[in-house]
Every structure is written in structure tokens, then in C-alpha cells.
């Protein structure tokens, strides 16, 4: 099992460009999440999904969009990149959500720089 | 509003001794608390969790204690090993979401 995979590992964007961060999990998990981690800070939830076709906003959704057309994939879209979006982005998945205290499995992260 | 706080950005502990990492929270609605460990250039990995109805959970060298009246939890690692050097995040869970603290960098001194 590969677990949670993310591509690309690194990316440099110019202000105003757009890109999609890819996330795929092979554990058949219903729940998927996108976080960002800024230096010296904890992870902040951007968007999450409780199943295919269902997405919801987290703590910091502005400037991002998501879709969940399949159980496996949960791409994160940046439409107009801004320097404030420079961060490390982590995708995660879990089996039963947090009602049962299920752990989240994280991908290795995508380091994004916007200049 | 920081709902989960880890007030010690760093901690150094001698190998073989006990490491104690602390976490405070303000949200009484958290159902679960989890600890994650993170190495550089990797995603966080799950360590241990505790339900809000319990006060202790143990898994090998790792024990998490929860004091609900003080809104405080701690992670004990005994004995500490060099491979434990990492950043540790505590998180509170509720409504299908996790709220993370800012992390504590633990360094185990050989």
C-alpha cells in the first residue's frame, strides 16, 4: 500500500498563476483533508471531505477550491496564487472520521512558494 | 483564537530519561485528543489518542494523560530514545475535524 501520495513535492509559482495539488489515497478511506502548515505554526484545515461528492470548508478556505469525484482523489486548486499561500500543504485521509477518534494518515507534503 | 496551545516550542531530554510534552486546550467540545509526530520533510504520523471520557491511555513507551478540569493533556515518553527526536503536535478532535497545536520540537541527547 502506498498510503497517501501527493504531487508535486515542490513548486514555485508566480503571483496570479494557478495550480492543482494532487492527493491520492489507496486505503479506501471515506474522509480526506487538506491542511497547510506555515513556519512555526500548527496545521490549519483548509477543506475536508466525508465522501465522494461531499466537501466542506475548514478553518482557512479562502483562495482554494476542492473537488471529490472519486473516493481515492482529493485535488486542491489554487486559482490566483498569492504570496500568503506560500506554505507546506498536507493531504490526509481517515477511515471513520473523528467520531471514533480515528487517526489521520498524512501524505509527505507539497512545499509551495509563491513569488 | 488558538484552541490548542503547546507553550513549549522546544524540549531537550537525555536519552533514557522521561520526556513530558504538554498541551492546553480551550474548547470543551473536543471528543478526542491525538498526538502526532513529525520528522523533517515528512507528513505527521499518528502516535496515540485518548477519548475525552478517559484520563489515561498507554501504548508501549507512550502514555497520554488527560485532565479535563484543567483542560490539559500531556504525553510521556519513557524511556526516551534518539529516534524520538521530532516535532510533536497535539490535536483536539470534534465535528469531524482536528485542531492542531503549534508543536514542540523534542531533541533527545545521546
gemmi code that builds the backbone of each chain (N, CA, C; Angstrom):
import gemmi

chains = {
    "A": [
        ("UNK", (0.833, -1.204, 0.000), (0.000, 0.000, 0.000), (0.866, 1.250, 0.000)),
        ("UNK", (0.539, 2.208, -0.888), (1.298, 3.445, -0.927), (0.814, 4.407, 0.147)),
        ("UNK", (-0.420, 4.252, 0.623), (-0.959, 5.172, 1.616), (-1.495, 6.414, 0.942)),
        ("UNK", (-1.021, 7.580, 1.395), (-1.432, 8.866, 0.832), (-0.258, 9.427, 0.030)),
        ("UNK", (-0.493, 9.684, -1.233), (0.557, 10.254, -2.076), (0.161, 11.653, -2.521)),
        ("UNK", (1.155, 12.530, -2.615), (0.933, 13.903, -3.018), (1.926, 14.271, -4.125)),
        ("UNK", (1.434, 14.989, -5.104), (2.313, 15.542, -6.134), (1.899, 16.976, -6.432)),
        ("UNK", (2.847, 17.874, -6.757), (4.288, 17.637, -6.738), (4.841, 17.735, -5.331)),
        ("UNK", (6.116, 17.474, -5.148), (6.767, 17.642, -3.849), (7.123, 19.114, -3.616)),
        ("UNK", (7.519, 19.784, -4.659), (7.908, 21.191, -4.575), (7.327, 21.925, -5.781)),
        ("UNK", (7.030, 23.222, -5.575), (6.575, 24.023, -6.706), (6.807, 25.494, -6.376)),
        ("UNK", (7.255, 26.225, -7.394), (7.361, 27.676, -7.280), (6.391, 28.289, -8.269)),
        ("UNK", (5.527, 29.158, -7.772), (4.527, 29.810, -8.614), (4.765, 31.311, -8.630)),
        ("UNK", (4.399, 31.942, -9.725), (4.383, 33.398, -9.747), (3.005, 33.872, -9.277)),
        ("UNK", (2.974, 35.060, -8.730), (1.708, 35.649, -8.269), (0.701, 35.643, -9.418)),
        ("UNK", (-0.508, 35.181, -9.124), (-1.569, 35.159, -10.121), (-1.685, 33.863, -10.906)),
        ("UNK", (-0.653, 33.014, -10.835), (-0.742, 31.737, -11.538), (-1.683, 30.801, -10.776)),
        ("UNK", (-2.072, 29.736, -11.450), (-2.922, 28.747, -10.813), (-2.249, 27.379, -10.866)),
        ("UNK", (-2.678, 26.501, -9.978), (-2.151, 25.146, -9.992), (-3.066, 24.235, -9.185)),
        ("UNK", (-2.892, 22.942, -9.409), (-3.637, 21.938, -8.655), (-2.653, 21.035, -7.930)),
        ("UNK", (-2.859, 20.906, -6.630), (-2.102, 19.951, -5.835), (-2.887, 18.642, -5.822)),
        ("UNK", (-2.179, 17.572, -6.189), (-2.854, 16.284, -6.292), (-2.689, 15.478, -5.002)),
        ("UNK", (-3.729, 14.741, -4.656), (-3.693, 13.863, -3.491), (-4.476, 12.603, -3.818)),
        ("UNK", (-3.855, 11.457, -3.564), (-4.499, 10.171, -3.808), (-4.236, 9.247, -2.632)),
        ("UNK", (-5.274, 8.518, -2.223), (-5.080, 7.506, -1.174), (-5.632, 6.178, -1.660)),
        ("UNK", (-4.946, 5.107, -1.238), (-5.334, 3.764, -1.703), (-5.854, 2.900, -0.564)),
        ("UNK", (-6.349, 3.530, 0.493), (-6.824, 2.795, 1.661), (-8.350, 2.725, 1.719)),
        ("UNK", (-8.998, 3.227, 0.675), (-10.464, 3.232, 0.608), (-11.084, 4.023, 1.767)),
        ("UNK", (-10.396, 5.076, 2.169), (-10.914, 5.913, 3.249), (-11.987, 6.854, 2.728)),
        ("UNK", (-13.017, 7.055, 3.534), (-14.050, 7.988, 3.141), (-13.643, 9.444, 3.378)),
        ("UNK", (-12.904, 9.681, 4.454), (-12.597, 11.039, 4.866), (-11.246, 11.485, 4.313)),
        ("UNK", (-11.220, 12.679, 3.741), (-9.965, 13.246, 3.265), (-9.900, 14.713, 3.655)),
        ("UNK", (-8.678, 15.204, 3.841), (-8.464, 16.540, 4.395), (-7.301, 17.216, 3.673)),
        ("UNK", (-7.349, 18.533, 3.613), (-6.210, 19.347, 3.195), (-5.853, 20.310, 4.318)),
        ("UNK", (-4.549, 20.333, 4.655), (-4.032, 21.242, 5.661), (-2.902, 22.073, 5.042)),
        ("UNK", (-2.646, 23.208, 5.668), (-1.445, 23.951, 5.369), (-0.689, 24.179, 6.673)),
        ("UNK", (0.627, 24.181, 6.564), (1.449, 24.447, 7.741), (2.421, 25.566, 7.410)),
        ("UNK", (2.256, 26.675, 8.097), (3.167, 27.801, 7.958), (4.292, 27.651, 8.981)),
        ("UNK", (5.447, 28.273, 8.735), (6.589, 28.097, 9.649), (6.242, 28.423, 11.095)),
        ("UNK", (6.589, 27.516, 12.005), (6.354, 27.731, 13.424), (4.907, 27.622, 13.852)),
        ("UNK", (4.074, 27.173, 12.948), (2.649, 27.095, 13.269), (2.177, 25.652, 13.191)),
        ("UNK", (1.000, 25.420, 13.736), (0.384, 24.112, 13.592), (-0.292, 23.982, 12.242)),
        ("UNK", (-0.853, 22.821, 12.016), (-1.561, 22.591, 10.756), (-2.949, 23.213, 10.827)),
        ("UNK", (-3.305, 23.907, 9.762), (-4.636, 24.516, 9.708), (-5.439, 23.851, 8.595)),
        ("UNK", (-6.677, 23.513, 8.887), (-7.534, 22.795, 7.949), (-8.065, 23.743, 6.882)),
        ("UNK", (-7.868, 23.370, 5.618), (-8.342, 24.198, 4.500), (-9.728, 23.713, 4.055)),
        ("UNK", (-9.811, 22.462, 3.668), (-11.046, 21.827, 3.240), (-11.017, 20.369, 3.670)),
        ("UNK", (-12.204, 19.784, 3.771), (-12.270, 18.367, 4.034), (-13.452, 17.757, 3.295)),
        ("UNK", (-13.446, 16.426, 3.231), (-14.497, 15.706, 2.515), (-14.836, 14.447, 3.300)),
        ("UNK", (-16.123, 14.189, 3.461), (-16.550, 12.998, 4.194), (-16.949, 11.871, 3.250)),
        ("UNK", (-16.805, 12.097, 1.951), (-17.102, 11.061, 0.978), (-17.135, 11.664, -0.405)),
        ("UNK", (-17.129, 10.800, -1.404), (-17.156, 11.272, -2.784), (-18.365, 12.171, -3.006)),
        ("UNK", (-18.118, 13.317, -3.623), (-19.178, 14.264, -3.926), (-19.528, 15.221, -2.817)),
        ("UNK", (-18.859, 15.087, -1.646), (-19.185, 15.933, -0.493), (-17.922, 16.620, 0.000)),
        ("UNK", (-17.939, 17.945, 0.007), (-16.796, 18.694, 0.535), (-17.309, 19.801, 1.457)),
        ("UNK", (-16.430, 20.265, 2.328), (-16.815, 21.331, 3.240), (-15.598, 22.156, 3.608)),
        ("UNK", (-15.852, 23.408, 3.990), (-14.773, 24.323, 4.317), (-14.211, 24.032, 5.700)),
        ("UNK", (-12.909, 24.266, 5.808), (-12.262, 24.187, 7.101), (-12.048, 25.567, 7.663)),
        ("UNK", (-10.918, 25.742, 8.322), (-10.620, 26.999, 9.021), (-10.132, 28.091, 8.078)),
        ("UNK", (-9.385, 27.723, 7.016), (-8.765, 28.724, 6.136), (-9.037, 28.406, 4.668)),
        ("UNK", (-10.291, 28.445, 4.190), (-10.598, 28.010, 2.822), (-10.384, 29.068, 1.737)),
        ("UNK", (-10.239, 30.334, 2.128), (-10.201, 31.392, 1.110), (-9.009, 31.241, 0.187)),
        ("UNK", (-9.275, 31.323, -1.131), (-8.225, 31.220, -2.133), (-8.026, 29.808, -2.654)),
        ("UNK", (-8.825, 28.876, -2.155), (-8.692, 27.466, -2.539), (-10.045, 26.898, -2.974)),
        ("UNK", (-9.958, 25.845, -3.798), (-11.139, 25.071, -4.129), (-10.784, 23.604, -4.148)),
        ("UNK", (-11.767, 22.752, -3.894), (-11.545, 21.310, -3.912), (-12.689, 20.636, -4.658)),
        ("UNK", (-12.434, 19.387, -5.012), (-13.470, 18.538, -5.570), (-13.195, 17.120, -5.106)),
        ("UNK", (-14.218, 16.304, -5.088), (-14.046, 14.903, -4.664), (-14.958, 14.047, -5.541)),
        ("UNK", (-14.464, 13.750, -6.735), (-15.271, 12.960, -7.668), (-15.112, 11.460, -7.436)),
        ("UNK", (-14.030, 11.050, -6.811), (-13.814, 9.634, -6.504), (-13.415, 9.496, -5.038)),
        ("UNK", (-13.485, 8.284, -4.516), (-13.035, 8.047, -3.140), (-11.543, 8.285, -3.006)),
        ("UNK", (-10.782, 7.965, -4.069), (-9.323, 7.983, -3.967), (-8.705, 9.376, -4.051)),
        ("UNK", (-9.311, 10.280, -4.822), (-8.638, 11.529, -5.166), (-9.303, 12.747, -4.537)),
        ("UNK", (-8.460, 13.678, -4.103), (-8.971, 14.900, -3.467), (-8.039, 16.047, -3.841)),
        ("UNK", (-8.156, 16.574, -5.064), (-7.256, 17.641, -5.504), (-7.605, 18.989, -4.879)),
        ("UNK", (-6.576, 19.795, -4.673), (-6.728, 21.144, -4.128), (-6.299, 22.141, -5.205)),
        ("UNK", (-7.154, 23.080, -5.499), (-6.919, 24.036, -6.584), (-6.647, 25.420, -6.014)),
        ("UNK", (-5.550, 26.035, -6.504), (-5.281, 27.444, -6.225), (-5.516, 28.198, -7.529)),
        ("UNK", (-6.442, 29.145, -7.538), (-6.785, 29.818, -8.783), (-5.894, 31.020, -9.075)),
        ("UNK", (-5.672, 31.845, -8.103), (-4.860, 33.058, -8.270), (-3.856, 33.086, -7.107)),
        ("UNK", (-2.672, 32.513, -7.364), (-1.714, 32.351, -6.271), (-1.277, 33.710, -5.707)),
        ("UNK", (-1.173, 33.750, -4.391), (-0.729, 34.949, -3.676), (0.414, 34.567, -2.737)),
        ("UNK", (1.302, 35.514, -2.416), (2.427, 35.187, -1.515), (1.962, 34.597, -0.177)),
        ("UNK", (0.767, 34.970, 0.270), (0.259, 34.444, 1.539), (-0.023, 32.943, 1.478)),
        ("UNK", (-0.026, 32.389, 0.278), (-0.258, 30.955, 0.126), (1.028, 30.143, 0.116)),
        ("UNK", (2.147, 30.812, 0.298), (3.415, 30.108, 0.484), (3.335, 29.309, 1.767)),
        ("UNK", (3.492, 27.992, 1.642), (3.288, 27.126, 2.796), (3.643, 25.694, 2.412)),
        ("UNK", (3.551, 24.810, 3.375), (3.633, 23.375, 3.096), (2.226, 22.807, 3.225)),
        ("UNK", (1.804, 22.095, 2.209), (0.445, 21.576, 2.159), (0.457, 20.065, 2.382)),
        ("UNK", (-0.379, 19.633, 3.302), (-0.503, 18.210, 3.615), (-1.917, 17.740, 3.318)),
        ("UNK", (-1.981, 16.602, 2.679), (-3.240, 15.910, 2.475), (-3.298, 14.746, 3.464)),
        ("UNK", (-4.482, 14.419, 3.940), (-4.633, 13.321, 4.894), (-5.933, 12.587, 4.622)),
        ("UNK", (-5.999, 11.361, 5.100), (-7.240, 10.609, 4.986), (-7.456, 9.814, 6.271)),
        ("UNK", (-8.704, 9.464, 6.516), (-9.008, 8.612, 7.665), (-10.186, 7.729, 7.337)),
        ("UNK", (-10.336, 6.660, 8.106), (-11.345, 5.663, 7.803), (-12.722, 6.102, 8.282)),
        ("UNK", (-12.825, 6.395, 9.574), (-14.135, 6.646, 10.142), (-14.371, 8.049, 10.620)),
        ("UNK", (-13.496, 8.967, 10.260), (-13.683, 10.311, 10.774), (-13.321, 10.373, 12.235)),
        ("UNK", (-13.636, 11.461, 12.874), (-13.154, 11.677, 14.226), (-14.150, 11.262, 15.295)),
        ("UNK", (-15.329, 10.831, 14.893), (-16.302, 10.425, 15.904), (-15.761, 9.265, 16.729)),
        ("UNK", (-14.957, 8.407, 16.064), (-14.368, 7.301, 16.797), (-12.919, 7.526, 17.138)),
        ("UNK", (-12.443, 8.750, 16.990), (-11.046, 9.033, 17.300), (-10.078, 8.438, 16.306)),
        ("UNK", (-10.566, 8.166, 15.090), (-9.689, 7.552, 14.095), (-8.528, 8.453, 13.731)),
        ("UNK", (-7.371, 7.838, 13.600), (-6.207, 8.611, 13.214), (-6.304, 9.024, 11.765)),
        ("UNK", (-5.600, 10.093, 11.443), (-5.485, 10.532, 10.059), (-4.117, 10.115, 9.533)),
        ("UNK", (-4.093, 9.656, 8.299), (-2.852, 9.273, 7.634), (-2.465, 10.416, 6.702)),
        ("UNK", (-1.240, 10.888, 6.850), (-0.806, 12.059, 6.105), (0.102, 11.688, 4.941)),
        ("UNK", (0.008, 12.482, 3.884), (0.961, 12.410, 2.800), (2.244, 13.134, 3.179)),
        ("UNK", (3.258, 13.094, 2.301), (4.560, 13.686, 2.612), (4.609, 15.201, 2.480)),
        ("UNK", (3.583, 15.788, 1.888), (3.528, 17.241, 1.785), (3.990, 17.778, 0.445)),
        ("UNK", (3.485, 18.970, 0.117), (3.922, 19.746, -1.049), (4.378, 21.105, -0.552)),
        ("UNK", (5.639, 21.432, -0.851), (6.160, 22.740, -0.437), (5.942, 23.728, -1.580)),
        ("UNK", (5.111, 24.725, -1.334), (4.745, 25.699, -2.368), (5.291, 27.068, -1.997)),
        ("UNK", (5.957, 27.700, -2.974), (6.432, 29.069, -2.807), (5.800, 29.936, -3.887)),
        ("UNK", (5.218, 31.049, -3.473), (4.610, 31.993, -4.414), (5.410, 33.293, -4.361)),
        ("UNK", (5.970, 33.692, -5.514), (6.813, 34.907, -5.534), (6.313, 35.899, -6.567)),
    ],
    "B": [
        ("UNK", (-8.027, 32.944, 17.644), (-8.341, 32.165, 18.845), (-7.665, 30.800, 18.736)),
        ("UNK", (-6.625, 30.606, 19.547), (-5.884, 29.368, 19.471), (-6.505, 28.380, 20.452)),
        ("UNK", (-7.210, 27.396, 19.939), (-7.943, 26.478, 20.794), (-7.044, 25.413, 21.413)),
        ("UNK", (-5.919, 25.159, 20.772), (-4.976, 24.151, 21.282), (-3.605, 24.822, 21.364)),
        ("UNK", (-3.005, 24.791, 22.546), (-1.750, 25.501, 22.752), (-0.658, 24.561, 23.253)),
        ("UNK", (0.490, 24.674, 22.625), (1.680, 23.986, 23.121), (2.678, 25.086, 23.434)),
        ("UNK", (2.823, 25.390, 24.695), (3.557, 26.584, 25.097), (5.071, 26.425, 25.072)),
        ("UNK", (5.554, 25.186, 24.955), (6.994, 24.974, 24.894), (7.379, 24.666, 23.454)),
        ("UNK", (8.037, 25.605, 22.773), (8.419, 25.334, 21.375), (9.470, 24.232, 21.268)),
        ("UNK", (10.271, 24.051, 22.314), (11.326, 23.045, 22.234), (11.585, 22.439, 23.606)),
        ("UNK", (12.171, 21.229, 23.564), (12.477, 20.489, 24.787), (13.654, 19.572, 24.504)),
        ("UNK", (14.632, 19.565, 25.403), (15.774, 18.657, 25.265), (15.794, 17.715, 26.458)),
        ("UNK", (15.989, 16.424, 26.166), (15.949, 15.401, 27.212), (17.086, 14.418, 26.981)),
        ("UNK", (17.689, 13.976, 28.060), (18.754, 12.980, 27.962), (18.161, 11.631, 27.558)),
        ("UNK", (18.894, 10.919, 26.733), (18.476, 9.573, 26.338), (18.264, 8.703, 27.581)),
        ("UNK", (17.163, 7.956, 27.571), (16.855, 7.074, 28.689), (15.963, 7.701, 29.748)),
        ("UNK", (15.897, 9.054, 29.763), (15.055, 9.730, 30.749), (13.635, 9.879, 30.206)),
        ("UNK", (12.778, 10.465, 31.017), (11.395, 10.672, 30.612), (11.242, 12.007, 29.881)),
        ("UNK", (10.505, 11.980, 28.774), (10.133, 13.221, 28.073), (8.668, 13.496, 28.385)),
        ("UNK", (8.373, 14.734, 28.751), (6.989, 15.130, 29.032), (6.637, 16.322, 28.167)),
        ("UNK", (5.686, 16.121, 27.283), (5.240, 17.197, 26.398), (3.832, 17.608, 26.829)),
        ("UNK", (3.617, 18.896, 26.890), (2.364, 19.409, 27.429), (1.518, 20.120, 26.382)),
        ("UNK", (0.222, 20.129, 26.640), (-0.719, 20.722, 25.705), (-1.924, 21.235, 26.503)),
        ("UNK", (-2.360, 22.447, 26.207), (-3.553, 23.007, 26.838), (-4.592, 23.309, 25.767)),
        ("UNK", (-5.847, 23.211, 26.136), (-6.898, 23.495, 25.167), (-8.000, 24.326, 25.807)),
        ("UNK", (-8.781, 24.982, 24.963), (-9.858, 25.829, 25.475), (-11.243, 25.316, 25.075)),
        ("UNK", (-11.308, 24.460, 24.053), (-12.596, 24.019, 23.535), (-13.096, 22.794, 24.297)),
        ("UNK", (-14.145, 22.960, 25.069), (-14.678, 21.856, 25.874), (-15.411, 20.812, 25.035)),
        ("UNK", (-15.617, 21.112, 23.754), (-16.381, 20.199, 22.906), (-15.516, 19.144, 22.220)),
        ("UNK", (-14.217, 19.180, 22.424), (-13.382, 18.152, 21.803), (-13.779, 16.779, 22.338)),
        ("UNK", (-13.940, 15.808, 21.422), (-14.301, 14.444, 21.814), (-13.071, 13.565, 22.006)),
        ("UNK", (-12.029, 13.906, 21.264), (-10.817, 13.101, 21.293), (-9.620, 14.017, 21.229)),
        ("UNK", (-8.507, 13.508, 21.738), (-7.240, 14.203, 21.611), (-6.229, 13.221, 21.025)),
        ("UNK", (-5.399, 13.733, 20.139), (-4.435, 12.878, 19.471), (-3.066, 13.542, 19.510)),
        ("UNK", (-2.041, 12.704, 19.503), (-0.670, 13.194, 19.375), (-0.090, 12.658, 18.065)),
        ("UNK", (0.570, 13.572, 17.348), (1.237, 13.226, 16.104), (2.704, 13.589, 16.234)),
        ("UNK", (3.513, 12.835, 15.509), (4.957, 13.051, 15.496), (5.352, 13.388, 14.069)),
        ("UNK", (6.271, 14.339, 13.918), (6.645, 14.741, 12.558), (8.154, 14.876, 12.442)),
        ("UNK", (8.702, 14.149, 11.459), (10.109, 14.303, 11.095), (10.200, 15.329, 9.965)),
        ("UNK", (11.375, 15.953, 9.798), (11.546, 16.936, 8.713), (11.230, 16.326, 7.350)),
        ("UNK", (10.587, 17.094, 6.510), (10.269, 16.713, 5.128), (9.350, 15.485, 5.037)),
        ("UNK", (8.649, 15.196, 6.111), (7.667, 14.105, 6.077), (6.337, 14.611, 6.618)),
        ("UNK", (5.273, 13.861, 6.313), (3.999, 14.196, 6.920), (3.938, 13.701, 8.356)),
        ("UNK", (3.023, 14.268, 9.155), (2.859, 13.800, 10.538), (2.409, 12.341, 10.563)),
        ("UNK", (2.826, 11.628, 11.588), (2.363, 10.258, 11.791), (1.718, 10.144, 13.170)),
        ("UNK", (0.673, 9.384, 13.229), (-0.110, 9.228, 14.453), (0.693, 8.474, 15.522)),
        ("UNK", (0.588, 8.962, 16.758), (1.251, 8.305, 17.871), (0.253, 7.601, 18.785)),
        ("UNK", (-0.641, 8.385, 19.342), (-1.530, 7.868, 20.370), (-2.700, 8.828, 20.517)),
        ("UNK", (-3.839, 8.283, 20.947), (-5.014, 9.132, 21.145), (-5.662, 8.824, 22.486)),
        ("UNK", (-6.569, 9.704, 22.900), (-7.317, 9.481, 24.131), (-8.701, 10.078, 23.971)),
        ("UNK", (-9.681, 9.323, 24.395), (-11.048, 9.823, 24.392), (-11.232, 10.832, 25.524)),
        ("UNK", (-12.166, 11.760, 25.325), (-12.398, 12.770, 26.355), (-13.026, 12.191, 27.623)),
        ("UNK", (-13.467, 10.928, 27.560), (-14.074, 10.317, 28.747), (-13.051, 9.524, 29.560)),
        ("UNK", (-11.832, 9.488, 29.090), (-10.781, 8.757, 29.813), (-9.761, 9.744, 30.365)),
        ("UNK", (-8.918, 9.269, 31.271), (-7.881, 10.147, 31.790), (-6.474, 9.635, 31.498)),
        ("UNK", (-6.395, 8.439, 30.917), (-5.074, 7.897, 30.628), (-5.186, 6.872, 29.512)),
        ("UNK", (-4.189, 6.871, 28.626), (-4.076, 5.822, 27.627), (-2.597, 5.526, 27.414)),
        ("UNK", (-2.292, 4.242, 27.359), (-0.895, 3.827, 27.308), (-0.657, 2.940, 26.100)),
        ("UNK", (0.479, 3.135, 25.440), (0.844, 2.291, 24.307), (2.356, 2.185, 24.284)),
        ("UNK", (2.858, 1.102, 24.858), (4.306, 0.909, 24.894), (4.993, 1.976, 25.709)),
        ("UNK", (5.936, 2.677, 25.087), (6.678, 3.724, 25.793), (5.891, 5.036, 25.917)),
        ("UNK", (4.748, 5.112, 25.269), (3.981, 6.360, 25.204), (2.731, 6.280, 26.073)),
        ("UNK", (2.534, 7.310, 26.895), (1.340, 7.424, 27.715), (0.806, 8.837, 27.596)),
        ("UNK", (-0.491, 8.942, 27.366), (-1.118, 10.262, 27.335), (-2.045, 10.390, 28.539)),
        ("UNK", (-1.940, 11.519, 29.221), (-2.774, 11.821, 30.374), (-3.676, 13.000, 30.026)),
        ("UNK", (-4.936, 12.899, 30.434), (-5.887, 13.981, 30.197), (-6.478, 14.459, 31.515)),
        ("UNK", (-6.390, 15.760, 31.758), (-7.000, 16.389, 32.928), (-8.057, 17.354, 32.422)),
        ("UNK", (-9.311, 16.882, 32.395), (-10.373, 17.688, 31.790), (-10.667, 18.947, 32.588)),
        ("UNK", (-10.585, 18.861, 33.902), (-10.905, 20.047, 34.703), (-9.903, 21.163, 34.433)),
        ("UNK", (-8.654, 20.788, 34.158), (-7.625, 21.783, 33.863), (-7.483, 22.044, 32.374)),
        ("UNK", (-8.212, 21.295, 31.557), (-8.107, 21.386, 30.096), (-6.643, 21.232, 29.675)),
        ("UNK", (-6.057, 20.159, 30.137), (-4.628, 19.940, 29.929), (-4.382, 18.478, 29.606)),
        ("UNK", (-3.510, 18.249, 28.628), (-3.068, 16.878, 28.399), (-1.562, 16.858, 28.244)),
        ("UNK", (-1.000, 15.687, 28.506), (0.446, 15.551, 28.402), (0.781, 14.194, 27.801)),
        ("UNK", (1.906, 14.172, 27.130), (2.446, 12.949, 26.535), (3.744, 12.618, 27.252)),
        ("UNK", (3.821, 11.403, 27.792), (5.023, 10.934, 28.454), (5.689, 9.875, 27.588)),
        ("UNK", (6.978, 10.013, 27.396), (7.747, 9.032, 26.634), (8.829, 8.485, 27.563)),
        ("UNK", (8.732, 7.192, 27.836), (9.692, 6.564, 28.754), (10.083, 5.170, 28.247)),
        ("UNK", (11.386, 4.848, 28.100), (12.493, 5.798, 28.142), (12.638, 6.512, 26.796)),
        ("UNK", (13.176, 7.690, 26.823), (13.370, 8.445, 25.580), (14.528, 7.851, 24.778)),
        ("UNK", (14.335, 7.811, 23.464), (15.338, 7.242, 22.571), (15.704, 8.281, 21.504)),
        ("UNK", (16.892, 8.162, 20.902), (17.295, 9.145, 19.884), (16.299, 9.284, 18.738)),
        ("UNK", (15.658, 8.188, 18.354), (14.664, 8.227, 17.282), (13.413, 8.995, 17.632)),
        ("UNK", (13.278, 9.360, 18.912), (12.119, 10.157, 19.325), (12.303, 11.634, 19.003)),
        ("UNK", (13.491, 12.028, 18.595), (13.730, 13.427, 18.237), (12.869, 13.788, 17.030)),
        ("UNK", (11.958, 14.718, 17.223), (10.994, 15.091, 16.184), (10.174, 16.260, 16.721)),
        ("UNK", (9.258, 16.742, 15.898), (8.278, 17.723, 16.364), (6.991, 16.981, 16.710)),
        ("UNK", (6.441, 17.280, 17.867), (5.229, 16.617, 18.342), (4.076, 17.614, 18.366)),
        ("UNK", (2.976, 17.216, 17.735), (1.776, 18.045, 17.713), (0.676, 17.366, 18.514)),
        ("UNK", (0.004, 18.117, 19.358), (-1.227, 17.609, 19.932), (-2.386, 18.205, 19.142)),
        ("UNK", (-3.506, 17.516, 19.147), (-4.669, 17.961, 18.386), (-5.931, 17.574, 19.122)),
        ("UNK", (-6.922, 18.451, 19.065), (-8.237, 18.159, 19.602), (-9.178, 17.849, 18.466)),
        ("UNK", (-10.033, 16.835, 18.646), (-10.934, 16.409, 17.586), (-12.392, 16.573, 17.955)),
        ("UNK", (-13.164, 17.080, 16.991), (-14.595, 17.208, 17.179), (-15.227, 17.620, 15.863)),
        ("UNK", (-16.489, 17.182, 15.621), (-17.177, 17.544, 14.379), (-16.365, 17.192, 13.132)),
        ("UNK", (-15.751, 16.033, 13.155), (-15.003, 15.502, 12.005), (-13.754, 16.317, 11.675)),
        ("UNK", (-13.317, 17.185, 12.565), (-12.155, 17.998, 12.264), (-11.157, 17.945, 13.429)),
        ("UNK", (-9.897, 18.135, 13.076), (-8.833, 18.236, 14.066), (-8.337, 19.668, 14.144)),
        ("UNK", (-8.077, 20.131, 15.375), (-7.430, 21.419, 15.581), (-6.080, 21.154, 16.219)),
        ("UNK", (-5.022, 21.600, 15.537), (-3.665, 21.284, 15.957), (-3.055, 22.401, 16.784)),
        ("UNK", (-2.165, 22.004, 17.702), (-1.300, 22.956, 18.362), (-0.131, 23.308, 17.452)),
        ("UNK", (0.748, 24.187, 17.934), (1.852, 24.671, 17.110), (3.072, 23.764, 17.154)),
        ("UNK", (3.060, 22.761, 18.025), (4.134, 21.785, 18.033), (5.219, 22.078, 19.058)),
        ("UNK", (5.864, 21.006, 19.506), (7.036, 21.078, 20.382), (8.132, 20.248, 19.749)),
        ("UNK", (9.296, 20.865, 19.558), (10.445, 20.138, 18.992), (11.178, 19.446, 20.126)),
        ("UNK", (11.167, 18.112, 20.100), (11.852, 17.311, 21.120), (13.198, 16.860, 20.582)),
        ("UNK", (14.233, 17.113, 21.353), (15.583, 16.661, 20.994), (16.073, 15.732, 22.092)),
        ("UNK", (16.429, 14.522, 21.712), (16.953, 13.551, 22.673), (18.481, 13.577, 22.575)),
        ("UNK", (19.102, 13.843, 23.698), (20.559, 13.980, 23.737), (21.172, 12.621, 24.089)),
        ("UNK", (22.042, 12.093, 23.221), (22.635, 10.761, 23.494), (23.537, 10.778, 24.726)),
    ],
}
model = gemmi.Model(1)
for chain_id, residues in chains.items():
    chain = gemmi.Chain(chain_id)
    for i, (resn, *xyz) in enumerate(residues, 1):
        res = gemmi.Residue()
        res.name, res.seqid = resn, gemmi.SeqId(i, " ")
        for name, pos in zip(("N", "CA", "C"), xyz):
            atom = gemmi.Atom()
            atom.name, atom.element = name, gemmi.Element(name[0])
            atom.pos, atom.b_iso = gemmi.Position(*pos), 0.0
            res.add_atom(atom)
        chain.add_residue(res)
    model.add_chain(chain)
structure = gemmi.Structure()
structure.add_model(model)
structure.setup_entities()
